[in-house]
Amino acid sequence: MEVRAELTATVWKVVTEEGATVAEGDELVILESMKMEIPVVATVAGTVKEMRVSEEDRISEGDVVAVIEPS
């Protein structure tokens, strides 16, 4: 399951890491856009297989932030 960014922003903080177990709604990364912090959350419970962003990356709407293997 791919988790995608909902807006163009800068990755302010990566909250989780590959191999971590997450619940639906857990924060994966926090984006910064126009001085606002916007969390990107897990859409399903499972294991984080890939984190495709790093802190300070500039991402666009629709970019894949993480890949989660549902549990």
C-alpha angles and dihedrals in degrees: 000000000000119000111209134197114253095207145016109272148127120269103245099177137003106217102183137031141218112287094027120132112233135187124221106279097025114138115253101175138351118229126203121213127161091349091305125119113223120187121218108210136197111266092202137023114256146086124317105239098175137013106200098185137061131201113286093020114141109227135184132222109282097023114139110250099178143352118226126193105215117235 
